Amino acid sequence: MSLPLVSVVVPTHNRPEMLAEALASVRAQTFTDYEVIVVSNGESDEVRRASHEVAAAHDCLYFALPEGNLPAARNFGIKHAKGEWIAFLDDDDLWLPNKLERQMAIAEQTKADMISCAPPRKIPDGWLYVKAACHELPWAAPSEIMVRKCAIEQVGGFDPHQRYCEDIDLWRRISWNHTIHHTYEILARIRTGHPSMSRREYEMAFYSLRHFVKMHNDTPRHLRSELPSSATFVLYRLYIILNRLHYGLRYRLRLRTRARAFLQRVRGSSVS
């Protein structure tokens, strides 16, 4: 039996209904030389059973991890992938039917190691992809990316400690020594309006600062000119974190004041 050319890695967490829609969009692909690997990412027993049933109904390989960690779930799927290419699909996103076919055709034409697709994003003219990643400009979501498995393995995969911006961090490291090609075709639907990591501003700022430190530690010397300055990158994120801490402190102080007032009222009524 021949190995698939593409391995589709689908991490899932507490969204079996959306997972079913995502997998249906994979099965509707015009390109068919692929396998699908679903990785349950820290789900409860009940939800995990539902996700397993959805994966089985769509003839997918299924694995379950006990803890919720998106980059670790993606790494697990990559480890078990048999394809030359890895295509990522988040459980809340959808692919258009020609997504894999178009990206494989572009890969054959360009010989690139990573193919991304999305409408024009905010990458200034003349910037390299490594600079865009260092400035955390998301020119494509994971569900819009296809990359050679060997390129992922050469840079060590996703950082499981990078709970936000883990995708940009990986694209950044891949861009050091591999070719990236972007097409402005719309080949995926990135769904919004439901709970997701990208809506938690405080955590985003914290892990973004972690990514900044990591960039300054691991970026090759000849690419350090592409790194953002502390003034433009760090200060805004520190403001978000400090503002959240200040709000939390004020909230706790208000609760403490109210608790003391309540206790005084209780004591006063008991004395009378």
ChimeraX attribute file (.defattr): number of C-alpha atoms within 10 A of each C-alpha:
attribute: neighborCount
match mode: 1-to-1
recipient: residues
	/A:1	3
	/A:2	6
	/A:3	13
	/A:4	16
	/A:5	15
	/A:6	25
	/A:7	26
	/A:8	25
	/A:9	27
	/A:10	27
	/A:11	28
	/A:12	26
	/A:13	21
	/A:14	18
	/A:15	15
	/A:16	22
	/A:17	13
	/A:18	19
	/A:19	26
	/A:20	19
	/A:21	17
	/A:22	20
	/A:23	26
	/A:24	16
	/A:25	18
	/A:26	25
	/A:27	17
	/A:28	14
	/A:29	17
	/A:30	14
	/A:31	17
	/A:32	14
	/A:33	15
	/A:34	22
	/A:35	20
	/A:36	25
	/A:37	24
	/A:38	29
	/A:39	27
	/A:40	29
	/A:41	24
	/A:42	19
	/A:43	19
	/A:44	14
	/A:45	10
	/A:46	9
	/A:47	16
	/A:48	23
	/A:49	15
	/A:50	17
	/A:51	27
	/A:52	20
	/A:53	16
	/A:54	22
	/A:55	24
	/A:56	13
	/A:57	12
	/A:58	15
	/A:59	14
	/A:60	18
	/A:61	17
	/A:62	19
	/A:63	18
	/A:64	19
	/A:65	15
	/A:66	11
	/A:67	13
	/A:68	14
	/A:69	18
	/A:70	25
	/A:71	23
	/A:72	22
	/A:73	26
	/A:74	24
	/A:75	21
	/A:76	21
	/A:77	25
	/A:78	24
	/A:79	12
	/A:80	13
	/A:81	22
	/A:82	18
	/A:83	19
	/A:84	16
	/A:85	24
	/A:86	26
	/A:87	25
	/A:88	23
	/A:89	30
	/A:90	24
	/A:91	24
	/A:92	24
	/A:93	21
	/A:94	24
	/A:95	24
	/A:96	15
	/A:97	17
	/A:98	16
	/A:99	23
	/A:100	25
	/A:101	16
	/A:102	18
	/A:103	26
	/A:104	19
	/A:105	11
	/A:106	18
	/A:107	19
	/A:108	10
	/A:109	9
	/A:110	14
	/A:111	14
	/A:112	16
	/A:113	21
	/A:114	27
	/A:115	24
	/A:116	22
	/A:117	24
	/A:118	19
	/A:119	13
	/A:120	13
	/A:121	11
	/A:122	10
	/A:123	16
	/A:124	10
	/A:125	6
	/A:126	7
	/A:127	10
	/A:128	14
	/A:129	22
	/A:130	23
	/A:131	21
	/A:132	21
	/A:133	24
	/A:134	24
	/A:135	20
	/A:136	19
	/A:137	15
	/A:138	16
	/A:139	19
	/A:140	21
	/A:141	19
	/A:142	19
	/A:143	24
	/A:144	27
	/A:145	22
	/A:146	25
	/A:147	23
	/A:148	20
	/A:149	22
	/A:150	14
	/A:151	21
	/A:152	21
	/A:153	14
	/A:154	11
	/A:155	16
	/A:156	13
	/A:157	25
	/A:158	26
	/A:159	17
	/A:160	15
	/A:161	13
	/A:162	20
	/A:163	20
	/A:164	23
	/A:165	22
	/A:166	21
	/A:167	21
	/A:168	24
	/A:169	23
	/A:170	18
	/A:171	26
	/A:172	22
	/A:173	24
	/A:174	24
	/A:175	19
	/A:176	15
	/A:177	13
	/A:178	13
	/A:179	15
	/A:180	20
	/A:181	16
	/A:182	20
	/A:183	16
	/A:184	12
	/A:185	14
	/A:186	14
	/A:187	23
	/A:188	21
	/A:189	16
	/A:190	17
	/A:191	12
	/A:192	11
	/A:193	6
	/A:194	7
	/A:195	8
	/A:196	9
	/A:197	11
	/A:198	12
	/A:199	12
	/A:200	11
	/A:201	13
	/A:202	19
	/A:203	16
	/A:204	19
	/A:205	20
	/A:206	18
	/A:207	18
	/A:208	23
	/A:209	17
	/A:210	16
	/A:211	20
	/A:212	21
	/A:213	12
	/A:214	13
	/A:215	19
	/A:216	14
	/A:217	9
	/A:218	10
	/A:219	18
	/A:220	12
	/A:221	8
	/A:222	8
	/A:223	11
	/A:224	14
	/A:225	11
	/A:226	17
	/A:227	18
	/A:228	18
	/A:229	11
	/A:230	10
	/A:231	8
	/A:232	10
	/A:233	17
	/A:234	16
	/A:235	12
	/A:236	13
	/A:237	19
	/A:238	15
	/A:239	13
	/A:240	17
	/A:241	18
	/A:242	13
	/A:243	13
	/A:244	14
	/A:245	13
	/A:246	12
	/A:247	12
	/A:248	12
	/A:249	12
	/A:250	12
	/A:251	12
	/A:252	12
	/A:253	12
	/A:254	12
	/A:255	12
	/A:256	12
	/A:257	12
	/A:258	12
	/A:259	12
	/A:260	12
	/A:261	12
	/A:262	12
	/A:263	12
	/A:264	12
	/A:265	12
	/A:266	11
	/A:267	11
	/A:268	10
	/A:269	9
	/A:270	8
	/A:271	7
	/A:272	5
